[in-house]
């Protein structure tokens, strides 16, 4: 079974290319419940979907792609 950190890295909540987390982040991540990890993964997935949708829709006023509201970490 994957650790919380592994699941969050795989989902892109934590940058998968980043080195080891520092305290207090390690304790925070490992202290998350399975439900909390599921919620974070689901939110990241939905934000990614929204980013793809926004990037594909041209801005009606400018003829350019719209900017996203949420930025990746």
C-alpha positions in Angstrom: 0.0 0.0 0.0 1.3 3.4 -1.0 2.1 6.0 1.7 0.2 9.3 1.8 3.3 11.0 0.3 3.5 8.6 -2.6 -0.2 9.0 -3.4 0.0 12.8 -3.2 3.1 12.8 -5.4 1.5 10.5 -8.0 -1.5 12.7 -8.1 0.6 15.9 -8.5 -0.5 17.4 -5.2 3.2 17.2 -4.2 5.7 17.9 -7.0 6.9 14.4 -8.0 10.3 15.8 -8.9 10.9 17.5 -5.6 13.3 16.0 -3.1 12.2 14.7 0.3 9.7 16.8 2.2 11.1 18.7 5.2 9.5 18.8 8.7 6.8 19.8 9.5 5.5 18.8 6.1 6.4 15.1 6.4 4.5 14.8 9.7 1.6 16.7 8.2 1.3 14.5 5.1 1.8 11.2 7.0 -0.8 12.4 9.6 -3.5 12.8 7.0 -6.4 10.3 7.1 -7.1 8.1 4.0 -10.2 10.2 3.4 -8.2 13.5 3.5 -5.8 12.1 1.0 -8.7 11.0 -1.2 -10.1 14.5 -1.1 -6.8 16.2 -2.0 -6.3 13.8 -4.9 -9.9 14.4 -6.1 -9.5 18.2 -5.9 -6.1 18.1 -7.8 -7.8 15.9 -10.5 -10.7 18.4 -10.9 -8.3 21.4 -11.0 -6.3 19.7 -13.7 -9.5 19.0 -15.7 -10.5 22.7 -15.3 -7.1 23.9 -16.4 -7.3 21.7 -19.5 -10.8 23.1 -20.3 -9.8 26.7 -19.8 -6.7 26.3 -21.9 -8.7 24.9 -24.7 -11.4 27.7 -24.7 -10.3 31.0 -26.3 -11.1 34.2 -24.4 -14.0 35.8 -26.2 -12.6 39.3 -25.8 -8.9 38.8 -26.6 -8.9 35.8 -28.8 -6.3 34.2 -26.5 -6.4 31.3 -24.0 -7.8 32.4 -20.6 -5.6 32.3 -17.6 -6.3 29.8 -14.9 -7.4 30.8 -11.4 -5.5 28.1 -9.5 -1.8 27.6 -10.1 0.0 24.3 -9.8 2.3 24.2 -6.7 
